[in-house]
Amino acid sequence: MADITIIGTGNMASGIAARAATAGKSVQILSRNADSAAALADKVNGTSGTTGSPVEGSIVVLATPFDASKEVLSSYGSALNGKTIVDISNPVNFETFDSLTVPAGTSAAEELQALVPGASVVKAFNTVFAATLADGEVAGQTLDVLVAGDDAEATAAVVDFVKGAGLRPVNVGPLRRSRELEAFQLLVMTLQISEAHPDYNWNSAVKLLP
């Protein structure tokens, strides 16, 4: 049995899988593409399978876009009861980069929670870029991972995972704080493509200092 299941094989999945290995966690990789899942699992000495296979980890990281995450949770349904689900998505209109795709007064994380009432959704890693995960720092500063969740035990489990991965968790409060995290990250993402900030290039980081 794996400690953490990661669904997806993209850049964020790879980065989080590497961080999980750093934390000494056993990892299961699931993807629609069995070969991609196996290749990533091999890098972290994990196991793999296709999406729809039984989920082994008590923590399940949805390293998938928001719409794909909705499909994943809908397909698994009650099979995820009791699991901690980590939502890393940013529901951004990627055609325009000028708005979110969820209505005002809600968030991707809250919409995902509604799909799996028997599980506990925790928002994390949505303010971290994949390119920064390999080193775990930017400009000598340890990456901050902002975490939001309603279930204290599930949130604590994600905080512990982040700490073990060599990153700095910041608990920002209940799951509804995901609204601000997602909106803020939209702003940060637009800075990456702004001609006024050519040095950012998806390698910047959000850092909270006392």
Residue, then its C-alpha position, 0 to 999 in steps of 0.5 A: m500500500a502506498d502512502i500517497t496516490i498522485i493522479g496525473t503525470g504532468n510537471m506538477a505530478s512529477g514535482i510532487a512525486a519527487r517531493a513525496a520521495t524526499a519525504g520518505k513516502s511511498v507513492q502510487i501514480l495513476s493516469r489514463n496513460a499506463d506507460s506515463a504512469a509507469a515511467l513516473a512511478d519508476k523515477v520514485n520507486g513507486t507503483s502505478g496503474t490506470t485511472g480507475s484502479p483502486v486508490e491506495g494512498s490515504i492522501v490523494v493528490l489530484a495533479t490534474p486540471f480542474d475539469a479533469s479533477k471533477e471527472v476523476l472524483s465523479s468516477y471514484g465517488s464513494a470509493l474515496n470516502g475517508k481519503t484526504i484529497v489534495d486539490i492543486s488546480n487553478p480554475v483559470n480561463f487559459e485562453t484569456f488569462d483574465s478570469l476564473t472559470v468558477p462562479a464568484g463566491t465559490s472555488a474549485a476546491e469547494e466544488l470538488q468537495a461537493l462531489v465527494p462528501g465522504a472525503s476531505v478536500v484540502k487546497a495545497f500547491n496551487t500557488v507553487f509552480a512546477a519548475t520550482l519544486a525540483d529545488g524546493e526553493v527560489a532565490g535561496q528561500t524555501l517554497d511556501v505551500l499555502v494550505a486550506g481545509d475544513d477538516a483539521e485531521a486532513t489539513a494536518a496530514v497535508v501540512d505534515f507531508v509538506k514539512g516532510a517534503g522539505l517545504r514550508p506549509v502555511n495554513v491559511g484557514p478553512l476551505r473557503r480561503s481557496r477562493e482567495l488562493e485561486a484568485f491570487q494565483l491568477l494574478v501571479m500567473t498573469l505576471q509570468i506572461s507579462e512583458a514587464h516581468p521577463d525574468y519570472n518565466w514560471n520560476s517565481a514563488v510566493k513567499l510570506l515573511p514575518 
